[in-house]
Amino acid sequence: MTTECTQVGFEFHSLNHRQIRAQFDGGAISSDGGGLLLREVDKRTGIIRKFAACFTDYRDPERIEHRLEELVAQRVYGLALGYEDLNDHDQLRNDPLLAVLVEKSDPSQEVLAGKSTLNRLELTPATATAQARYKKIVLDHGAVDRLLVDLFLEAHGEAPQQIILDLDATDDPLYGKQEGRFFHGYYGHYCYLPLYIFCGEFLLCARLRPSNIDGAAGSVAELQRIVPQIRSVWPQVRIIIRGDSGFCREELMAWCETEQVD
């Protein structure tokens, strides 16, 4: 039995005075239309704006073409759409759909940032100042750590009675000569071994690490900042730490007993 579909289009948030509409009778076609759905999510949560606030921009406002929030949005949306390499933006910088996501004032005419500009965004050292020649956008890593937990707390209307923090380490395969590259016998290839901490579907921590370490390395340090931040808002919540046998370490067990974490 065939189904008759009467839906002819979808309305999205406008951009300045431009209407943004998805229809099924258009000519030019993009495979990245799902990015509009991500933009709707960001319109409601403001995640990219809050993430951009973790950077300090020392550039002269009178001499820049791409605002900080635009640069951050371009990189975030690019990653979410599967464009991991900065080289991809040699082509993407001319994509009007990505320009809509980034919220350029005239998406059909303005180009986005190229790979070199985005490279400077990612590789600016923490010690950079306004006197630096090229790299002047500094990321506060501690602010990003706090933001992940804040987003989790803000998503709840009231404090739950109990939460479970899941600790996990998994492989991030490498295919080049990246710094900190080591072979991991369990996974059978060269990789990084990032540490993740989740609470349900919420990511509270993502820490990149080399793979020549114990899987539980650094977990206590991460919990030492996450648990107090949660308890500062939810002082009565019961917190349970959960992980596989690789996290059964005396340091972690002793910390949980001292901090009354189960």
Phi and psi in degrees as GROMACS dihedral restraints (atoms count N, CA, C in turn):
[ dihedral_restraints ]
;  ai    aj    ak    al  type     phi  dphi    fc
    3     4     5     6     1   -83.7    20    10
    4     5     6     7     1   153.2    20    10
    6     7     8     9     1  -109.1    20    10
    7     8     9    10     1   129.5    20    10
    9    10    11    12     1   -88.4    20    10
   10    11    12    13     1   122.1    20    10
   12    13    14    15     1  -104.9    20    10
   13    14    15    16     1   122.4    20    10
   15    16    17    18     1  -102.4    20    10
   16    17    18    19     1    -3.8    20    10
   18    19    20    21     1   -73.0    20    10
   19    20    21    22     1   122.8    20    10
   21    22    23    24     1  -108.4    20    10
   22    23    24    25     1   -10.7    20    10
   24    25    26    27     1  -175.7    20    10
   25    26    27    28     1   171.4    20    10
   27    28    29    30     1  -132.2    20    10
   28    29    30    31     1   136.2    20    10
   30    31    32    33     1   -94.1    20    10
   31    32    33    34     1   137.0    20    10
   33    34    35    36     1  -120.5    20    10
   34    35    36    37     1   171.7    20    10
   36    37    38    39     1   -57.3    20    10
   37    38    39    40     1   137.4    20    10
   39    40    41    42     1   -73.6    20    10
   40    41    42    43     1   164.6    20    10
   42    43    44    45     1  -120.5    20    10
   43    44    45    46     1   107.3    20    10
   45    46    47    48     1    55.6    20    10
   46    47    48    49     1  -118.1    20    10
   48    49    50    51     1  -101.7    20    10
   49    50    51    52     1    10.4    20    10
   51    52    53    54     1   -95.1    20    10
   52    53    54    55     1   133.0    20    10
   54    55    56    57     1   -81.4    20    10
   55    56    57    58     1   138.5    20    10
   57    58    59    60     1  -116.0    20    10
   58    59    60    61     1   117.3    20    10
   60    61    62    63     1  -139.4    20    10
   61    62    63    64     1   136.2    20    10
   63    64    65    66     1  -101.1    20    10
   64    65    66    67     1   126.4    20    10
   66    67    68    69     1  -133.4    20    10
   67    68    69    70     1   167.1    20    10
   69    70    71    72     1  -105.0    20    10
   70    71    72    73     1     9.1    20    10
   72    73    74    75     1  -120.1    20    10
   73    74    75    76     1    20.1    20    10
   75    76    77    78     1   -78.1    20    10
   76    77    78    79     1   168.7    20    10
   78    79    80    81     1   -93.5    20    10
   79    80    81    82     1   -69.4    20    10
   81    82    83    84     1   -68.7    20    10
   82    83    84    85     1   133.1    20    10
   84    85    86    87     1  -121.0    20    10
   85    86    87    88     1   137.4    20    10
   87    88    89    90     1  -117.9    20    10
   88    89    90    91     1   142.0    20    10
   90    91    92    93     1   -86.4    20    10
   91    92    93    94     1     0.6    20    10
   93    94    95    96     1  -107.6    20    10
   94    95    96    97     1    25.8    20    10
   96    97    98    99     1   -61.1    20    10
   97    98    99   100     1   -24.4    20    10
   99   100   101   102     1   -62.0    20    10
  100   101   102   103     1   -19.0    20    10
  102   103   104   105     1   -61.2    20    10
  103   104   105   106     1   -27.9    20    10
  105   106   107   108     1   -64.8    20    10
  106   107   108   109     1   -33.4    20    10
  108   109   110   111     1   -68.4    20    10
  109   110   111   112     1   -38.4    20    10
  111   112   113   114     1   -63.4    20    10
  112   113   114   115     1   -37.8    20    10
  114   115   116   117     1   -63.1    20    10
  115   116   117   118     1   -37.7    20    10
  117   118   119   120     1   -62.6    20    10
  118   119   120   121     1   -40.0    20    10
  120   121   122   123     1   -62.3    20    10
  121   122   123   124     1   -45.0    20    10
  123   124   125   126     1   -66.9    20    10
  124   125   126   127     1   -32.1    20    10
  126   127   128   129     1   -61.5    20    10
  127   128   129   130     1   -31.1    20    10
  129   130   131   132     1   -88.9    20    10
  130   131   132   133     1   -27.6    20    10
  132   133   134   135     1  -106.9    20    10
  133   134   135   136     1   -28.3    20    10
  135   136   137   138     1    69.3    20    10
  136   137   138   139     1    26.9    20    10
  138   139   140   141     1   -62.5    20    10
  139   140   141   142     1   -44.4    20    10
  141   142   143   144     1   -65.3    20    10
  142   143   144   145     1   -40.4    20    10
  144   145   146   147     1   -61.4    20    10
  145   146   147   148     1   -42.3    20    10
  147   148   149   150     1   -68.6    20    10
  148   149   150   151     1   -36.6    20    10
  150   151   152   153     1   -66.5    20    10
  151   152   153   154     1   -42.0    20    10
  153   154   155   156     1   -63.0    20    10
  154   155   156   157     1   -28.2    20    10
  156   157   158   159     1   -68.3    20    10
  157   158   159   160     1   -12.1    20    10
  159   160   161   162     1   -81.6    20    10
  160   161   162   163     1    -4.5    20    10
  162   163   164   165     1  -103.0    20    10
  163   164   165   166     1   150.9    20    10
  165   166   167   168     1  -112.7    20    10
  166   167   168   169     1   123.2    20    10
  168   169   170   171     1  -104.0    20    10
  169   170   171   172     1   110.6    20    10
  171   172   173   174     1   -93.5    20    10
  172   173   174   175     1     7.0    20    10
  174   175   176   177     1   -72.7    20    10
  175   176   177   178     1   154.9    20    10
  177   178   179   180     1   -73.0    20    10
  178   179   180   181     1   115.8    20    10
  180   181   182   183     1   -57.3    20    10
  181   182   183   184     1   -25.6    20    10
  183   184   185   186     1   -79.4    20    10
  184   185   186   187     1    -8.9    20    10
  186   187   188   189     1  -123.9    20    10
  187   188   189   190     1    17.9    20    10
  189   190   191   192     1  -111.1    20    10
  190   191   192   193     1   148.6    20    10
  192   193   194   195     1  -102.1    20    10
  193   194   195   196     1   -31.3    20    10
  195   196   197   198     1  -119.0    20    10
  196   197   198   199     1   118.0    20    10
  198   199   200   201     1   -64.9    20    10
  199   200   201   202     1   157.1    20    10
  201   202   203   204     1   -56.2    20    10
  202   203   204   205     1   -47.0    20    10
  204   205   206   207     1   -63.8    20    10
  205   206   207   208     1   -31.8    20    10
  207   208   209   210     1   -67.3    20    10
  208   209   210   211     1   -41.9    20    10
  210   211   212   213     1   -63.3    20    10
  211   212   213   214     1   -45.2    20    10
  213   214   215   216     1   -63.7    20    10
  214   215   216   217     1   -44.1    20    10
  216   217   218   219     1   -62.8    20    10
  217   218   219   220     1   -41.3    20    10
  219   220   221   222     1   -60.9    20    10
  220   221   222   223     1   -43.2    20    10
  222   223   224   225     1   -70.7    20    10
  223   224   225   226     1   -41.2    20    10
  225   226   227   228     1   -66.1    20    10
  226   227   228   229     1   -48.1    20    10
  228   229   230   231     1   -65.0    20    10
  229   230   231   232     1   -37.7    20    10
  231   232   233   234     1   -60.1    20    10
  232   233   234   235     1   -45.1    20    10
  234   235   236   237     1   -63.9    20    10
  235   236   237   238     1   -43.5    20    10
  237   238   239   240     1   -63.7    20    10
  238   239   240   241     1   -29.2    20    10
  240   241   242   243     1   -90.6    20    10
  241   242   243   244     1     3.0    20    10
  243   244   245   246     1    96.7    20    10
  244   245   246   247     1     8.7    20    10
  246   247   248   249     1   -97.9    20    10
  247   248   249   250     1    86.7    20    10
  249   250   251   252     1   -78.8    20    10
  250   251   252   253     1   -34.9    20    10
  252   253   254   255     1   -84.2    20    10
  253   254   255   256     1   139.3    20    10
  255   256   257   258     1   -63.5    20    10
  256   257   258   259     1   -27.6    20    10
  258   259   260   261     1   -59.2    20    10
  259   260   261   262     1   -27.2    20    10
  261   262   263   264     1   -59.1    20    10
  262   263   264   265     1   -27.4    20    10
  264   265   266   267     1   -78.1    20    10
  265   266   267   268     1    -5.1    20    10
  267   268   269   270     1   -62.2    20    10
  268   269   270   271     1   -33.4    20    10
  270   271   272   273     1   -94.5    20    10
  271   272   273   274     1   -40.1    20    10
  273   274   275   276     1   -64.8    20    10
  274   275   276   277     1   -24.9    20    10
  276   277   278   279     1   -64.3    20    10
  277   278   279   280     1   -15.5    20    10
  279   280   281   282     1  -104.1    20    10
  280   281   282   283     1     9.5    20    10
  282   283   284   285     1   -87.0    20    10
  283   284   285   286     1   113.4    20    10
  285   286   287   288     1   -65.2    20    10
  286   287   288   289     1   -27.8    20    10
  288   289   290   291     1   -67.3    20    10
  289   290   291   292     1   -44.0    20    10
  291   292   293   294     1   -64.4    20    10
  292   293   294   295     1   -33.0    20    10
  294   295   296   297     1   -64.5    20    10
  295   296   297   298     1   -32.8    20    10
  297   298   299   300     1   -66.6    20    10
  298   299   300   301     1   -43.4    20    10
  300   301   302   303     1   -62.1    20    10
  301   302   303   304     1   -40.4    20    10
  303   304   305   306     1   -74.7    20    10
  304   305   306   307     1   -18.2    20    10
  306   307   308   309     1    72.0    20    10
  307   308   309   310     1    47.0    20    10
  309   310   311   312     1   -67.1    20    10
  310   311   312   313     1   145.5    20    10
  312   313   314   315     1   -66.2    20    10
  313   314   315   316     1   -30.5    20    10
  315   316   317   318     1  -133.9    20    10
  316   317   318   319     1    83.1    20    10
  318   319   320   321     1   -59.7    20    10
  319   320   321   322     1   -26.8    20    10
  321   322   323   324     1   -79.8    20    10
  322   323   324   325     1   -13.2    20    10
  324   325   326   327     1  -118.8    20    10
  325   326   327   328     1   -32.4    20    10
  327   328   329   330     1   -88.4    20    10
  328   329   330   331     1   133.8    20    10
  330   331   332   333     1   -89.1    20    10
  331   332   333   334     1   157.7    20    10
  333   334   335   336     1   -90.7    20    10
  334   335   336   337     1  -177.3    20    10
  336   337   338   339     1   -70.4    20    10
  337   338   339   340     1   147.3    20    10
  339   340   341   342     1   -88.6    20    10
  340   341   342   343     1   179.9    20    10
  342   343   344   345     1   -63.1    20    10
  343   344   345   346     1   -34.7    20    10
  345   346   347   348     1   -67.6    20    10
  346   347   348   349     1   -40.5    20    10
  348   349   350   351     1   -65.7    20    10
  349   350   351   352     1   -43.7    20    10
  351   352   353   354     1   -67.6    20    10
  352   353   354   355     1   -32.0    20    10
  354   355   356   357     1   -63.3    20    10
  355   356   357   358     1   -41.9    20    10
  357   358   359   360     1   -66.4    20    10
  358   359   360   361     1   -33.8    20    10
  360   361   362   363     1   -61.1    20    10
  361   362   363   364     1   -41.1    20    10
  363   364   365   366     1   -82.0    20    10
  364   365   366   367     1   -27.6    20    10
  366   367   368   369     1  -109.4    20    10
  367   368   369   370     1    10.0    20    10
  369   370   371   372     1   -65.5    20    10
  370   371   372   373     1   126.6    20    10
  372   373   374   375     1   -69.1    20    10
  373   374   375   376     1   155.5    20    10
  375   376   377   378     1   -65.3    20    10
  376   377   378   379     1   -18.4    20    10
  378   379   380   381     1   -91.9    20    10
  379   380   381   382     1     2.2    20    10
  381   382   383   384     1   -64.2    20    10
  382   383   384   385     1   148.3    20    10
  384   385   386   387     1  -130.4    20    10
  385   386   387   388     1  -176.9    20    10
  387   388   389   390     1   -65.9    20    10
  388   389   390   391     1   -17.7    20    10
  390   391   392   393     1   -83.8    20    10
  391   392   393   394     1    -8.2    20    10
  393   394   395   396     1   -63.0    20    10
  394   395   396   397     1   149.0    20    10
  396   397   398   399     1   -80.2    20    10
  397   398   399   400     1   -45.4    20    10
  399   400   401   402     1  -117.1    20    10
  400   401   402   403     1   -44.9    20    10
  402   403   404   405     1   -99.1    20    10
  403   404   405   406     1   105.0    20    10
  405   406   407   408     1  -128.0    20    10
  406   407   408   409     1    10.1    20    10
  408   409   410   411     1  -111.5    20    10
  409   410   411   412     1   108.7    20    10
  411   412   413   414     1  -104.2    20    10
  412   413   414   415     1   129.6    20    10
  414   415   416   417     1   -92.9    20    10
  415   416   417   418     1   132.4    20    10
  417   418   419   420     1   -92.2    20    10
  418   419   420   421     1    99.1    20    10
  420   421   422   423     1   -62.7    20    10
  421   422   423   424     1   -35.2    20    10
  423   424   425   426     1   -63.9    20    10
  424   425   426   427     1   -35.5    20    10
  426   427   428   429     1   -66.2    20    10
  427   428   429   430     1   -37.0    20    10
  429   430   431   432     1   -65.9    20    10
  430   431   432   433     1   -42.1    20    10
  432   433   434   435     1   -58.0    20    10
  433   434   435   436     1   -45.0    20    10
  435   436   437   438     1   -68.2    20    10
  436   437   438   439     1   -34.6    20    10
  438   439   440   441     1   -62.4    20    10
  439   440   441   442     1   -41.9    20    10
  441   442   443   444     1   -59.1    20    10
  442   443   444   445     1   -40.5    20    10
  444   445   446   447     1   -73.5    20    10
  445   446   447   448     1   -38.7    20    10
  447   448   449   450     1   -61.3    20    10
  448   449   450   451     1   -41.6    20    10
  450   451   452   453     1   -62.4    20    10
  451   452   453   454     1   -37.8    20    10
  453   454   455   456     1   -63.4    20    10
  454   455   456   457     1   -45.8    20    10
  456   457   458   459     1   -66.7    20    10
  457   458   459   460     1   -40.3    20    10
  459   460   461   462     1   -68.5    20    10
  460   461   462   463     1   -21.5    20    10
  462   463   464   465     1   -76.7    20    10
  463   464   465   466     1    -6.6    20    10
  465   466   467   468     1  -111.4    20    10
  466   467   468   469     1   128.9    20    10
  468   469   470   471     1   -70.9    20    10
  469   470   471   472     1   -30.1    20    10
  471   472   473   474     1  -145.0    20    10
  472   473   474   475     1   161.2    20    10
  474   475   476   477     1   -70.0    20    10
  475   476   477   478     1   131.5    20    10
  477   478   479   480     1   -75.3    20    10
  478   479   480   481     1   161.2    20    10
  480   481   482   483     1   -74.1    20    10
  481   482   483   484     1   -32.1    20    10
  483   484   485   486     1  -148.4    20    10
  484   485   486   487     1   142.3    20    10
  486   487   488   489     1  -132.2    20    10
  487   488   489   490     1   152.7    20    10
  489   490   491   492     1  -119.0    20    10
  490   491   492   493     1   122.4    20    10
  492   493   494   495     1   -98.5    20    10
  493   494   495   496     1   116.4    20    10
  495   496   497   498     1   -95.0    20    10
  496   497   498   499     1   124.4    20    10
  498   499   500   501     1  -101.0    20    10
  499   500   501   502     1   136.3    20    10
  501   502   503   504     1  -154.0    20    10
  502   503   504   505     1   145.1    20    10
  504   505   506   507     1  -120.7    20    10
  505   506   507   508     1   134.8    20    10
  507   508   509   510     1  -143.0    20    10
  508   509   510   511     1   167.3    20    10
  510   511   512   513     1   -86.4    20    10
  511   512   513   514     1   143.4    20    10
  513   514   515   516     1  -119.3    20    10
  514   515   516   517     1    95.0    20    10
  516   517   518   519     1   -59.6    20    10
  517   518   519   520     1   144.7    20    10
  519   520   521   522     1  -120.0    20    10
  520   521   522   523     1   145.3    20    10
  522   523   524   525     1  -127.2    20    10
  523   524   525   526     1     9.5    20    10
  525   526   527   528     1  -131.0    20    10
  526   527   528   529     1  -153.6    20    10
  528   529   530   531     1  -108.1    20    10
  529   530   531   532     1    45.9    20    10
  531   532   533   534     1   -63.2    20    10
  532   533   534   535     1   150.9    20    10
  534   535   536   537     1   -63.1    20    10
  535   536   537   538     1   137.3    20    10
  537   538   539   540     1    78.7    20    10
  538   539   540   541     1    20.4    20    10
  540   541   542   543     1   -82.9    20    10
  541   542   543   544     1   125.9    20    10
  543   544   545   546     1  -139.5    20    10
  544   545   546   547     1   155.1    20    10
  546   547   548   549     1   -85.2    20    10
  547   548   549   550     1   134.2    20    10
  549   550   551   552     1  -112.0    20    10
  550   551   552   553     1   119.3    20    10
  552   553   554   555     1   -64.5    20    10
  553   554   555   556     1   -34.7    20    10
  555   556   557   558     1   -68.8    20    10
  556   557   558   559     1   -44.9    20    10
  558   559   560   561     1   -84.3    20    10
  559   560   561   562     1   -20.3    20    10
  561   562   563   564     1    79.2    20    10
  562   563   564   565     1    23.0    20    10
  564   565   566   567     1  -159.4    20    10
  565   566   567   568     1   172.7    20    10
  567   568   569   570     1   -75.8    20    10
  568   569   570   571     1   135.0    20    10
  570   571   572   573     1  -163.4    20    10
  571   572   573   574     1   168.6    20    10
  573   574   575   576     1   -93.2    20    10
  574   575   576   577     1   167.7    20    10
  576   577   578   579     1  -131.6    20    10
  577   578   579   580     1    73.0    20    10
  579   580   581   582     1   -66.6    20    10
  580   581   582   583     1   152.2    20    10
  582   583   584   585     1  -102.3    20    10
  583   584   585   586     1   132.1    20    10
  585   586   587   588     1  -121.4    20    10
  586   587   588   589     1   144.1    20    10
  588   589   590   591     1  -129.9    20    10
  589   590   591   592     1   120.4    20    10
  591   592   593   594     1  -117.0    20    10
  592   593   594   595     1   154.8    20    10
  594   595   596   597     1  -129.3    20    10
  595   596   597   598     1   101.5    20    10
  597   598   599   600     1    65.3    20    10
  598   599   600   601     1  -123.5    20    10
  600   601   602   603     1   -93.3    20    10
  601   602   603   604     1     2.8    20    10
  603   604   605   606     1   -96.2    20    10
  604   605   606   607     1   129.2    20    10
  606   607   608   609     1   -87.2    20    10
  607   608   609   610     1   120.9    20    10
  609   610   611   612     1  -104.0    20    10
  610   611   612   613     1   -20.7    20    10
  612   613   614   615     1  -156.5    20    10
  613   614   615   616     1   136.3    20    10
  615   616   617   618     1  -139.1    20    10
  616   617   618   619     1   106.2    20    10
  618   619   620   621     1  -117.9    20    10
  619   620   621   622     1   116.1    20    10
  621   622   623   624     1   -73.7    20    10
  622   623   624   625     1   132.2    20    10
  624   625   626   627     1  -142.2    20    10
  625   626   627   628     1   154.3    20    10
  627   628   629   630     1   -69.0    20    10
  628   629   630   631     1   166.6    20    10
  630   631   632   633     1   -97.3    20    10
  631   632   633   634     1     3.1    20    10
  633   634   635   636     1   -94.7    20    10
  634   635   636   637     1    40.7    20    10
  636   637   638   639     1  -133.7    20    10
  637   638   639   640     1   168.4    20    10
  639   640   641   642     1   -67.7    20    10
  640   641   642   643     1   138.7    20    10
  642   643   644   645     1   -58.4    20    10
  643   644   645   646     1   -25.7    20    10
  645   646   647   648     1   -90.8    20    10
  646   647   648   649     1    -0.7    20    10
  648   649   650   651     1   -58.3    20    10
  649   650   651   652     1   130.6    20    10
  651   652   653   654     1    84.8    20    10
  652   653   654   655     1    -4.9    20    10
  654   655   656   657     1   -66.9    20    10
  655   656   657   658     1   -36.5    20    10
  657   658   659   660     1   -65.5    20    10
  658   659   660   661     1   -43.0    20    10
  660   661   662   663     1   -60.2    20    10
  661   662   663   664     1   -39.1    20    10
  663   664   665   666     1   -68.4    20    10
  664   665   666   667     1   -41.7    20    10
  666   667   668   669     1   -68.1    20    10
  667   668   669   670     1   -30.0    20    10
  669   670   671   672     1   -64.4    20    10
  670   671   672   673     1   -23.4    20    10
  672   673   674   675     1   -99.7    20    10
  673   674   675   676     1   -32.5    20    10
  675   676   677   678     1   -73.9    20    10
  676   677   678   679     1   -47.0    20    10
  678   679   680   681     1   -62.1    20    10
  679   680   681   682     1   -47.5    20    10
  681   682   683   684     1   -61.7    20    10
  682   683   684   685     1   -34.8    20    10
  684   685   686   687     1   -65.7    20    10
  685   686   687   688     1   -38.7    20    10
  687   688   689   690     1   -68.1    20    10
  688   689   690   691     1   -44.5    20    10
  690   691   692   693     1   -70.0    20    10
  691   692   693   694     1   -22.2    20    10
  693   694   695   696     1   -66.9    20    10
  694   695   696   697     1   -23.5    20    10
  696   697   698   699     1  -103.4    20    10
  697   698   699   700     1   -38.9    20    10
  699   700   701   702     1  -118.5    20    10
  700   701   702   703     1    78.0    20    10
  702   703   704   705     1   -65.9    20    10
  703   704   705   706     1   -23.7    20    10
  705   706   707   708     1   -99.5    20    10
  706   707   708   709     1    -0.4    20    10
  708   709   710   711     1   -69.7    20    10
  709   710   711   712     1   140.4    20    10
  711   712   713   714     1   -86.5    20    10
  712   713   714   715     1   128.5    20    10
  714   715   716   717     1  -113.0    20    10
  715   716   717   718     1   127.9    20    10
  717   718   719   720     1  -117.4    20    10
  718   719   720   721     1   130.8    20    10
  720   721   722   723     1   -98.7    20    10
  721   722   723   724     1   130.7    20    10
  723   724   725   726     1  -131.3    20    10
  724   725   726   727     1   135.7    20    10
  726   727   728   729     1  -162.8    20    10
  727   728   729   730     1   168.5    20    10
  729   730   731   732     1   -79.0    20    10
  730   731   732   733     1  -175.6    20    10
  732   733   734   735     1   -63.1    20    10
  733   734   735   736     1   -20.0    20    10
  735   736   737   738     1   -66.0    20    10
  736   737   738   739     1   -14.7    20    10
  738   739   740   741     1  -102.9    20    10
  739   740   741   742     1     7.2    20    10
  741   742   743   744     1   -80.2    20    10
  742   743   744   745     1    81.4    20    10
  744   745   746   747     1  -125.5    20    10
  745   746   747   748     1   145.2    20    10
  747   748   749   750     1   -59.0    20    10
  748   749   750   751     1   -40.7    20    10
  750   751   752   753     1   -59.8    20    10
  751   752   753   754     1   -43.8    20    10
  753   754   755   756     1   -70.1    20    10
  754   755   756   757     1   -42.5    20    10
  756   757   758   759     1   -62.3    20    10
  757   758   759   760     1   -44.2    20    10
  759   760   761   762     1   -64.4    20    10
  760   761   762   763     1   -39.8    20    10
  762   763   764   765     1   -63.9    20    10
  763   764   765   766     1   -43.5    20    10
  765   766   767   768     1   -61.1    20    10
  766   767   768   769     1   -41.7    20    10
  768   769   770   771     1   -65.1    20    10
  769   770   771   772     1   -41.6    20    10
  771   772   773   774     1   -66.5    20    10
  772   773   774   775     1   -37.7    20    10
  774   775   776   777     1   -94.2    20    10
  775   776   777   778     1     7.2    20    10
  777   778   779   780     1    57.7    20    10
  778   779   780   781     1    44.9    20    10
  780   781   782   783     1  -109.3    20    10
  781   782   783   784     1   132.5    20    10
